[in-house]
Amino acid sequence: MAQFDYFVVFAEMRTGSNFLEANLNAFDGMACHGEAFNPHFIGYPKQDAILGVTQTARDDDPKRLLREVRKASGLNGFRYFHDHDPRVFDKIMDDPKCAKIVLTRNPAESYVSWKIAMATGQWKLTDAKSRKDGKAEFVADEFNAHLTALQDFQVTLLNRLQVSGQTAFYVAYEDLQSVEVMNGMAAWLGVSARLEALDKNLKVQNPSALSDKVSNFAHMSEALSGLDRFNLTRTPNFEPRRGAAVPTYHASTSAPLVYLPIRGGTEDRVIDWMRTLDNRAGTQPATKLSQNDLRDWMRAHSGHRSFAVLRHPLSRAHTVFCTRILNTEKGGYGGIRNTLIKRYHLPLPEVVDASYDKVAHRAAFAAFLMFLKGNLAGQTAIRVDPDWASQAKIVEGFAEFVLPDRLIRDATLAQDMAALTLEVGIDDAPGLPEPIRDSPFDLADIYDVEIEKLCRAAYGRDYLMFGFEDWMPA
């Protein structure tokens, strides 16, 4: 009796997953069906279906595709990335008949490879003659987000395997060039076929050293110098357990205050206020801290206070809609926006121009609120982004490290911040920056009872847990 009914390759972009898939498909009796649960396509771009299951059918019932993969002839599987449909993740992880292959790559290498692919538009290489040259520009905040996403997912995988008593076949990017490793993987999967040579179609796109591939390599070296090297290589084996979002906290260097951001429109205003406060002492708030760094800060700042800022769910959702979904420029979520249009039929304009009026804005925002209801309930293929995750869940995440001393309301932010600063001995705190108005329309321009009702349906727990009443214009 076969040990496994199907398999999954846990990987990420630019980790060599296409090459691994090509070699898995070279084994007689095996078939890997691409990114089967990518929310933006099924299997591969421009493909319509996998094993007779269309993208629409998969989105309606993702477990249907799992069943088809499981019962297909031979040993079938697919690639799964951290931002693929979360509705199938628990089913995969809890099934001991699903073989888990975990593919990893040095995050610095995968980040640089991704940047070069973005710059050149070349995501695969089959002939060196068609190779496009390009260099990556290292951006520290962008890399930190990349690293955090990879590490968080690897820690989740490792923990789920541990608590369920399962094991995975770990393979590094460098191992992909070994036919012996590929054959060992086949043996572990219970497949009798063996390869004599690796697939020759796909070529390594950027084989040179990092120093030759990064335009600002000196800056990259300096930015990464303080990182634990184990977090940059074998993250599945060495990555420690982490708090929810400690690197995003901002600790004042001139006052005993630490800010725990809840994304969704208020954080920039508070961070700017903290910078102004610390600038008077010639310093800047400390951020991107490890848990140990923050504990050291707490020990050095007796009487410290931590705080977070809650915002009315409706005004928060409207800001996120304007800045992340409606926005087609920098800061917008272009990929999610396109999927919301194509798969969830949100009436979003291609461009926001004079033809986009209040009526169109209200209709688009109402559709977004309806999408959020399903998304927060785990009923969509798109990730629950921190920008629109429920505030109750975010505060629960804070508890993994520290609960905030104060949950301040955005509506009374100025008064509450003044009281908080007085409490820690600051009687001349700077004023808060003015809030940035939503664009192209304010919430007040489109607000009505139906909009409030849709928001309550999506964020019922936030309304209940934090006592929010119906939204009122400031």
C-alpha positions as CSV (number, residue, x, y, z in Angstrom):
1,M,0.0,0.0,0.0
2,A,1.4,3.4,-1.0
3,Q,2.5,5.6,1.8
4,F,1.3,8.8,0.1
5,D,-1.8,9.6,-2.0
6,Y,-0.5,12.9,-3.3
7,F,2.2,15.5,-2.6
8,V,2.7,19.3,-2.2
9,V,5.9,21.3,-2.8
10,F,6.0,24.2,-0.3
11,A,8.1,26.8,-2.0
12,E,8.2,30.5,-2.9
13,M,8.9,32.6,-6.0
14,R,12.5,32.4,-7.3
15,T,13.4,29.3,-5.2
16,G,13.8,26.9,-8.1
17,S,10.3,25.5,-7.9
18,N,9.9,25.4,-11.7
19,F,13.1,23.4,-12.1
20,L,12.0,21.0,-9.3
21,E,8.6,20.6,-10.9
22,A,10.2,19.8,-14.3
23,N,12.3,17.0,-12.7
24,L,9.3,15.6,-10.7
25,N,7.4,15.4,-13.9
26,A,10.3,13.5,-15.5
27,F,9.6,10.5,-13.2
28,D,7.3,7.9,-14.7
29,G,4.1,7.9,-12.7
30,M,4.4,11.4,-11.2
31,A,2.7,14.7,-12.2
32,C,3.1,18.1,-10.6
33,H,0.3,20.6,-11.6
34,G,2.0,23.9,-11.0
35,E,0.6,26.5,-8.7
36,A,-2.8,24.8,-8.3
37,F,-4.1,27.2,-5.7
38,N,-2.6,30.5,-6.8
39,P,-5.5,32.9,-6.3
40,H,-4.7,34.8,-9.6
41,F,-4.6,31.7,-11.9
42,I,-4.9,28.0,-11.8
43,G,-1.7,26.0,-12.3
44,Y,0.0,28.3,-14.8
45,P,-0.8,31.7,-16.3
46,K,-3.3,31.4,-19.2
47,Q,-4.3,27.9,-18.2
48,D,-8.0,27.3,-17.8
49,A,-8.2,24.1,-15.6
50,I,-6.5,21.3,-13.8
51,L,-7.8,17.7,-14.0
52,G,-11.1,19.1,-15.3
53,V,-11.6,21.6,-12.5
54,T,-11.8,25.2,-13.7
55,Q,-10.5,28.2,-11.8
56,T,-14.1,29.3,-11.1
57,A,-15.0,25.8,-9.8
58,R,-11.8,25.8,-7.7
59,D,-12.5,29.2,-6.2
60,D,-16.0,28.0,-5.3
61,D,-14.8,24.8,-3.7
62,P,-11.0,24.4,-3.4
63,K,-11.3,21.0,-1.8
64,R,-12.8,19.7,-5.1
65,L,-9.5,20.2,-6.8
66,L,-7.7,18.5,-3.9
67,R,-9.9,15.5,-4.4
68,E,-9.2,15.3,-8.1
69,V,-5.4,15.6,-7.5
70,R,-5.6,12.8,-4.9
71,K,-7.5,10.3,-7.1
72,A,-5.7,11.1,-10.3
73,S,-3.6,8.2,-11.9
74,G,-0.1,7.9,-10.4
75,L,1.2,10.2,-7.7
76,N,0.1,13.8,-8.3
77,G,0.8,17.1,-6.6
78,F,1.2,20.8,-6.9
79,R,3.3,23.8,-5.7
80,Y,2.0,25.9,-2.8
81,F,3.3,29.3,-1.8
82,H,2.6,31.3,1.4
83,D,0.1,33.5,-0.2
84,H,-1.9,30.8,-2.0
85,D,-5.5,29.9,-1.1
86,P,-5.5,29.6,2.7
87,R,-8.7,27.5,2.7
88,V,-6.8,24.3,1.7
89,F,-3.8,24.8,4.0
90,D,-5.2,23.1,7.0
91,K,-6.5,20.2,4.9
92,I,-3.1,19.7,3.4
93,M,-1.2,19.9,6.7
94,D,-3.5,17.6,8.6
95,D,-3.4,14.9,6.0
96,P,-0.6,12.4,6.6
97,K,-1.3,10.9,3.2
98,C,-0.1,14.1,1.6
99,A,3.7,14.1,1.2
100,K,5.3,17.4,2.1
101,I,8.4,18.6,0.2
102,V,9.8,21.8,1.5
103,L,12.0,23.8,-1.0
104,T,14.2,26.6,0.5
105,R,16.7,29.1,-0.8
106,N,18.9,31.7,0.7
107,P,16.4,34.6,1.0
108,A,18.9,37.1,-0.2
109,E,19.4,35.1,-3.3
110,S,15.7,34.7,-4.0
111,Y,15.1,38.4,-3.3
112,V,17.8,39.4,-5.8
113,S,16.5,36.9,-8.4
114,W,13.0,38.3,-8.0
115,K,14.3,41.9,-8.4
116,I,16.2,41.0,-11.6
117,A,13.2,39.1,-13.0
118,M,11.0,42.1,-12.3
119,A,13.5,44.4,-14.0
120,T,14.0,42.2,-17.1
121,G,10.6,40.6,-17.4
122,Q,12.3,37.2,-17.8
123,W,11.0,34.6,-15.3
124,K,12.3,31.4,-17.0
125,L,15.3,30.7,-19.2
126,T,15.5,27.8,-21.7
127,D,18.3,29.1,-23.9
128,A,21.3,31.2,-22.8
129,K,21.1,33.1,-26.1
130,S,17.8,34.8,-25.0
131,R,19.1,35.7,-21.5
132,K,18.4,39.3,-20.5
133,D,20.9,41.1,-18.4
134,G,19.9,43.2,-15.4
135,K,20.8,44.1,-11.9
136,A,18.8,44.3,-8.7
137,E,18.6,47.4,-6.5
138,F,18.5,46.3,-2.9
139,V,15.8,48.1,-0.8
140,A,16.1,47.3,2.9
141,D,12.4,47.6,3.8
142,E,11.3,45.5,0.8
143,F,13.8,42.8,1.7
144,N,12.7,42.8,5.3
145,A,9.1,42.2,4.2
146,H,10.3,39.4,1.9
147,L,12.4,37.8,4.7
148,T,9.6,38.0,7.3
149,A,7.0,36.4,5.0
150,L,9.4,33.5,4.2
151,Q,10.4,32.9,7.8
152,D,6.9,33.2,9.2
153,F,5.7,30.6,6.7
154,Q,8.6,28.2,7.3
155,V,8.1,28.4,11.1
156,T,4.4,27.7,10.6
157,L,5.2,24.7,8.4
158,L,7.7,23.3,10.9
159,N,5.4,23.8,13.9
160,R,2.5,22.1,12.1
161,L,4.6,19.1,11.1
162,Q,5.9,18.8,14.7
163,V,2.4,18.9,16.4
164,S,1.0,16.4,13.9
165,G,3.9,14.0,14.1
166,Q,4.8,14.3,10.4
167,T,8.0,14.8,8.6
168,A,8.9,16.5,5.3
169,F,11.5,16.1,2.7
170,Y,13.6,19.3,2.9
171,V,15.5,20.3,-0.2
172,A,17.6,23.4,-0.8
173,Y,18.0,25.3,-4.0
174,E,21.6,24.0,-4.4
175,D,20.4,20.4,-4.0
176,L,18.3,20.7,-7.2
177,Q,21.4,20.2,-9.3
178,S,21.9,16.7,-7.8
179,V,20.3,13.8,-9.6
180,E,21.0,11.7,-6.5
181,V,18.9,14.0,-4.4
182,M,16.1,13.9,-6.9
183,N,16.2,10.1,-6.9
184,G,16.3,10.1,-3.1
185,M,13.2,12.2,-3.1
186,A,11.5,9.7,-5.4
187,A,12.4,6.9,-3.1
188,W,11.0,8.8,-0.1
189,L,7.8,9.4,-2.1
190,G,7.5,5.7,-2.8
191,V,8.0,6.0,-6.5
192,S,10.1,3.2,-8.1
193,A,11.2,5.2,-11.2
194,R,14.7,6.8,-11.2
195,L,16.3,9.5,-13.3
196,E,19.6,9.1,-15.1
197,A,20.0,12.8,-15.7
198,L,18.3,16.1,-14.7
199,D,15.9,18.0,-17.0
200,K,18.0,20.2,-19.4
201,N,15.3,22.6,-20.5
202,L,15.4,25.2,-17.8
203,K,18.7,27.1,-17.2
204,V,20.0,29.0,-14.2
205,Q,19.3,32.6,-15.1
206,N,21.7,34.5,-12.9
207,P,24.7,32.2,-11.9
208,S,27.1,35.0,-10.9
209,A,27.9,36.2,-7.4
210,L,25.6,38.5,-5.5
211,S,28.1,41.3,-5.7
212,D,27.8,41.2,-9.5
213,K,24.0,41.1,-9.5
214,V,23.2,44.0,-7.1
215,S,23.8,47.6,-8.2
216,N,24.2,48.8,-4.6
217,F,25.9,45.8,-3.1
218,A,27.8,47.8,-0.4
219,H,24.5,49.1,0.9
220,M,23.1,45.6,0.9
221,S,26.1,44.3,2.8
222,E,25.7,47.0,5.4
223,A,22.0,46.5,5.8
224,L,22.3,42.7,6.3
225,S,25.4,42.8,8.5
226,G,23.4,42.7,11.7
227,L,21.2,39.7,10.7
228,D,21.7,36.3,12.2
229,R,23.0,34.2,9.3
230,F,20.8,31.3,10.2
231,N,17.8,33.4,9.4
232,L,19.2,33.9,5.9
233,T,19.8,30.3,5.0
234,R,18.4,27.2,6.6
235,T,15.3,28.9,8.0
236,P,13.3,25.7,8.3
237,N,15.9,24.3,10.7
238,F,17.1,27.2,12.7
239,E,14.5,29.9,12.7
240,P,13.4,30.7,16.3
241,R,9.8,31.1,17.3
242,R,8.8,34.8,16.8
243,G,6.2,37.2,18.2
244,A,3.4,38.5,16.0
245,A,5.0,41.7,14.6
246,V,7.7,43.0,17.0
247,P,9.9,44.4,14.1
248,T,7.1,46.7,13.2
249,Y,7.0,48.3,16.7
250,H,8.4,51.8,17.2
251,A,10.2,52.5,20.5
252,S,10.9,56.1,21.4
253,T,14.6,56.9,22.1
254,S,13.7,60.0,24.2
255,A,10.6,58.9,26.1
256,P,9.4,55.6,27.7
257,L,6.8,55.0,24.9
258,V,6.5,52.1,22.4
259,Y,4.0,52.1,19.7
260,L,2.3,48.9,18.4
261,P,0.9,49.8,14.9
262,I,-2.4,48.5,13.7
263,R,-2.2,49.0,9.9
264,G,-5.0,50.7,8.2
265,G,-4.5,54.5,8.0
266,T,-3.4,55.8,11.4
267,E,0.1,54.4,11.7
268,D,1.9,57.0,9.6
269,R,0.4,59.8,11.6
270,V,1.6,58.3,15.0
271,I,5.0,57.4,13.6
272,D,5.5,60.9,12.4
273,W,4.6,62.2,15.8
274,M,7.1,59.9,17.5
275,R,9.8,61.1,15.0
276,T,9.1,64.7,15.9
277,L,9.3,63.9,19.6
278,D,12.6,62.1,19.2
279,N,14.0,64.7,16.8
280,R,14.0,67.2,19.6
281,A,16.6,65.1,21.3
282,G,18.5,64.5,18.1
283,T,17.4,60.9,17.8
284,Q,14.9,58.7,15.9
285,P,12.5,56.0,17.1
286,A,14.0,52.5,17.2
287,T,12.2,50.0,15.0
288,K,12.9,46.6,13.3
289,L,13.8,45.4,16.8
290,S,14.1,41.8,17.8
291,Q,12.2,40.6,20.9
292,N,15.5,40.7,22.8
293,D,16.2,44.3,21.6
294,L,12.8,45.4,22.8
295,R,13.2,43.7,26.1
296,D,16.5,45.6,26.5
297,W,14.7,48.8,25.7
298,M,12.0,48.0,28.3
299,R,14.6,47.3,31.0
300,A,16.3,50.7,30.1
301,H,13.0,52.6,30.2
302,S,11.4,52.0,33.6
303,G,7.8,53.0,33.7
304,H,7.4,52.6,30.0
305,R,4.0,52.5,28.3
306,S,3.0,50.6,25.2
307,F,0.1,51.7,23.1
308,A,-1.9,50.9,20.0
309,V,-4.5,53.0,18.1
310,L,-7.9,51.6,17.2
311,R,-9.9,53.0,14.3
312,H,-13.5,52.7,13.5
313,P,-13.8,49.7,11.2
314,L,-15.6,51.6,8.5
315,S,-13.2,54.6,8.2
316,R,-10.3,52.1,8.3
317,A,-11.8,49.9,5.5
318,H,-12.5,53.0,3.4
319,T,-8.9,54.2,3.7
320,V,-7.5,50.8,2.9
321,F,-9.9,50.6,-0.1
322,C,-8.6,54.0,-1.4
323,T,-4.9,53.5,-0.8
324,R,-4.5,49.7,-1.6
325,I,-7.3,48.7,-3.9
326,L,-8.5,51.8,-5.8
327,N,-4.9,53.1,-6.1
328,T,-3.1,52.0,-9.3
329,E,0.1,53.8,-8.4
330,K,2.8,53.1,-5.7
331,G,1.4,51.6,-2.6
332,G,-1.5,49.9,-4.4
333,Y,-2.0,46.2,-4.4
334,G,-2.1,45.7,-8.2
335,G,-2.2,41.9,-8.2
336,I,-5.0,41.7,-5.7
337,R,-6.8,44.6,-7.5
338,N,-6.8,42.6,-10.8
339,T,-8.0,39.5,-9.1
340,L,-10.8,41.4,-7.4
341,I,-12.0,42.6,-10.8
342,K,-11.6,39.3,-12.7
343,R,-12.6,36.8,-10.1
344,Y,-14.8,38.7,-7.7
345,H,-16.3,41.2,-10.2
346,L,-15.6,44.3,-8.1
347,P,-16.6,47.4,-10.3
348,L,-13.2,49.0,-10.1
349,P,-12.2,51.6,-12.7
350,E,-9.1,51.0,-14.9
351,V,-8.1,54.6,-14.0
352,V,-9.6,57.1,-11.6
353,D,-10.6,60.0,-13.7
354,A,-13.4,62.6,-14.0
355,S,-15.9,59.8,-15.0
356,Y,-15.4,58.1,-11.7
357,D,-18.0,59.8,-9.5
358,K,-19.5,59.4,-6.0
359,V,-22.0,56.9,-7.3
360,A,-19.3,54.7,-8.8
361,H,-17.2,55.1,-5.7
362,R,-20.0,54.0,-3.4
363,A,-20.7,50.9,-5.5
364,A,-17.1,49.9,-5.7
365,F,-16.6,50.4,-1.9
366,A,-19.8,48.5,-1.1
367,A,-18.5,45.6,-3.2
368,F,-15.2,45.7,-1.4
369,L,-17.0,45.4,2.0
370,M,-18.9,42.4,0.7
371,F,-15.6,40.8,-0.4
372,L,-14.1,41.5,3.1
373,K,-16.9,39.6,4.7
374,G,-15.9,36.5,2.8
375,N,-12.2,37.1,3.0
376,L,-12.2,37.5,6.8
377,A,-14.3,34.3,7.1
378,G,-11.7,32.3,5.1
379,Q,-14.0,31.9,2.1
380,T,-11.8,33.5,-0.6
381,A,-8.5,32.6,-2.3
382,I,-6.9,35.9,-1.4
383,R,-4.8,36.4,1.7
384,V,-6.2,38.3,4.8
385,D,-3.8,41.3,4.6
386,P,-2.8,43.1,7.8
387,D,-4.2,46.3,6.3
388,W,-7.7,44.9,6.6
389,A,-7.4,42.1,9.1
390,S,-9.8,42.6,12.1
391,Q,-8.3,44.7,14.8
392,A,-9.3,42.2,17.4
393,K,-7.1,39.6,15.7
394,I,-4.2,42.0,15.5
395,V,-4.5,42.8,19.2
396,E,-4.5,39.1,20.0
397,G,-1.3,38.8,18.0
398,F,0.3,41.5,20.2
399,A,-0.3,39.2,23.2
400,E,2.3,36.8,21.9
401,F,4.8,39.3,23.1
402,V,3.1,42.1,25.1
403,L,-0.4,43.5,25.4
404,P,-0.6,47.3,24.9
405,D,-1.0,49.3,28.1
406,R,-3.4,51.6,26.2
407,L,-5.8,51.0,23.3
408,I,-6.3,54.6,22.1
409,R,-9.2,55.5,19.8
410,D,-8.4,57.4,16.6
411,A,-11.4,59.6,17.2
412,T,-9.9,60.9,20.5
413,L,-6.2,60.5,19.5
414,A,-5.1,64.0,20.3
415,Q,-6.5,64.1,23.8
416,D,-5.5,60.6,24.7
417,M,-1.9,61.1,23.4
418,A,-1.7,64.3,25.5
419,A,-2.8,62.4,28.6
420,L,-0.4,59.5,27.9
421,T,2.6,61.8,27.4
422,L,1.8,63.6,30.7
423,E,1.6,60.3,32.4
424,V,5.2,59.5,31.4
425,G,6.5,62.9,32.4
426,I,6.3,64.8,29.1
427,D,4.5,68.1,29.5
428,D,5.5,69.7,26.1
429,A,4.8,67.0,23.6
430,P,4.4,68.0,20.0
431,G,1.0,68.2,18.3
432,L,-0.2,65.4,16.1
433,P,0.1,65.8,12.3
434,E,-3.2,66.5,10.6
435,P,-4.8,63.3,9.2
436,I,-4.6,62.7,5.4
437,R,-8.0,62.8,3.7
438,D,-9.1,59.8,1.7
439,S,-9.0,60.3,-2.1
440,P,-10.8,60.7,-4.4
441,F,-13.7,60.9,-2.0
442,D,-14.3,61.1,1.7
443,L,-16.3,58.4,3.4
444,A,-18.8,61.1,4.3
445,D,-19.5,61.6,0.6
446,I,-20.9,58.1,0.2
447,Y,-21.9,57.0,3.7
448,D,-25.4,55.6,4.3
449,V,-27.1,53.0,6.4
450,E,-26.4,50.3,3.9
451,I,-22.7,51.0,3.9
452,E,-22.7,50.7,7.7
453,K,-24.6,47.5,7.6
454,L,-22.1,45.9,5.1
455,C,-19.2,46.9,7.4
456,R,-20.9,45.4,10.4
457,A,-21.3,42.2,8.5
458,A,-17.6,42.1,7.8
459,Y,-16.3,43.4,11.1
460,G,-18.9,42.2,13.6
461,R,-16.3,41.1,16.1
462,D,-14.5,44.4,16.1
463,Y,-17.8,46.2,16.7
464,L,-18.6,43.9,19.5
465,M,-15.2,43.6,21.2
466,F,-14.4,47.3,21.1
467,G,-17.9,48.7,21.4
468,F,-17.9,50.7,18.1
469,E,-21.1,52.5,17.3
470,D,-22.3,53.6,13.9
471,W,-19.7,55.8,12.1
472,M,-20.1,59.5,12.5
473,P,-18.2,62.1,10.4
474,A,-15.6,64.0,12.4
